[in-house]
Amino acid sequence: EGFLPKFDYLITEDISKDCVFADRMPLSRELVSNLCRLLADLHRVGVIHGDVNLRNLYRKSSGIWGVIDLDGCRLSSRPVGIRERRNERARLASSFIRLTPYYGTAEDLSEDIPGVFAEEYKKFTEISVDSHIYRFRTGYLSQRKRK
């Protein structure tokens, strides 16, 4: 009592020292592919994260991926709809774009980061949601200044 700022929590496991958060990993096509697979898996089982970004996704040394910060999460008994898939992927792609000035990108990535995220996500879902709305939202989120 007293160490958590709210009343309701879901704690599934302790994040050990062998975990690396995605915002600390080299930016590469392999990372994009792993992130898109994780996001596609969440969406397939009806999970909308609500705050998906590189700071909230991690990989254990065993190769298993995990998520944190589920306070904005919504659950459904059906797969996530196209609009929510687009918006979550835009958030994830913009999070990746925001790190490129600090880390640079690998040679296996093109300049078109939103396109790479759309292409990789489609591999796991067979859903093409690369649209002008997705690209506009990704651009907006990647340039937005936080207060």
N, C-alpha and C positions, 0 to 999 in steps of 0.2 A: 504494500500500500504506500502511496505517496511518490513512487518513482516514475509512474506513467501519467501523462497529462490528461488522458480521457478515461472513460469508464469501461469501454468494450474493446477487447483485443482478441486476435487470433494469432497465437504463436505456435508454429508447427515444429520448428527445430531451431537450434542455435546455429548461426552462420559461423562456421569454423574458419580458422586462419588459412585453410587450403582453398578458400573461395576467392575468385577474382571477379570484380564487377566489370561489366562491359565497357564502362567509361575509362577503364585503366588498361584496356587491351589495344593492341595495334589495329588500326582501322584497315580492314581488308575485305575482300569479297567473301572469304570464308566466314568472317564474323557476321557479315550481312546475311549470309545463308543460314547460319545458326540462329540468328535473331529472328529471321522470318519463319523458320521452322517452329521455334518456340511460340511465336505469336499465332501462327496458323493452328498449332495444337490447342492453344487456349481458346481461340475462336471456334474451333470445331466442337469443343465440349460446352460452348455457351458462356465463356468467361470474357467479359469486357473489363480490362484492367483499369482503365480510367486515367491512369497517369503513367503510361508506358514510356520509358526513356532509358537510356543506357545506365543511369545511376540505380535503376530498380531491377536490373537483370544481372545475374551472376552465373558463373560456371565453377563447379567443383573440380578438384584435380582429377576426379574420376571421369570427367567429361559430361556429367549431368548438369543441366541448366535449371535454374530456379528463379523465382520472382519474389520481390518484397513490396511493401507499401501498397497493400490491398485495401486501404480504407475507402477508396473511390470505386472499388470493384462492384460490378453488377453480374448476376448469374441468371442464366436462362436454361430452360430444359431443351432448347433448340440451338443449333449453330447460330453464331452472331450474323446479323444482317450485313448487307453490302455497305451501307452508309457508315456503320460503326467500324467495319473492317478498314475502310478507306481512312477514316479519321484516326484510328489507332496507328495505322501504318504511317500516316503523315507525321504524327507525333514522334514516332520512332526514327523515321528518316531525318526529321529536323534536328533531333537530338544528336544524330550522327554528324550531320552537316555542321552543327555548332562546334564540334571538336576538331574539324579538319584544319582550322588555322593553327592549332596547337600540336597536332600529331601528324598532319599531312595525310595523304592517302597512299595506299599501296599501288604498285604498277598494275595490278589486276583489276583496279576499279576505274571506270570511266569518269568523266566530269559530271555525268548525269546520274547523280546519286539517287534521286527519286525514281528514275527509270530502273536502276539496278535493284532497288527495294521492290518495285512492282514485279520485275522479272523473277526475282528469287521467291517472292511470296506466291506467285502463280505456280511455281514448280510444286509447291506443297498443297495447294488448294484447287488448282485448275480454275481459279477465279481470276479474271483479268479486271482489275479495278484501277488501271492507269488511265486517268482522265484529267481534263483541265481543272476540275474541282480539286482533285487530289494534289496536283502539282501546285495550284495556287495556295492551298492550305499548307503544304509543306514549306513553300517559300515564305509565307506569312509567319509561320511558327518559327522558322529558322532565323528570322530577322527581328522577331519581337523582343523588346526589352522588358525584362522583369522589373517590377517595382521593388 
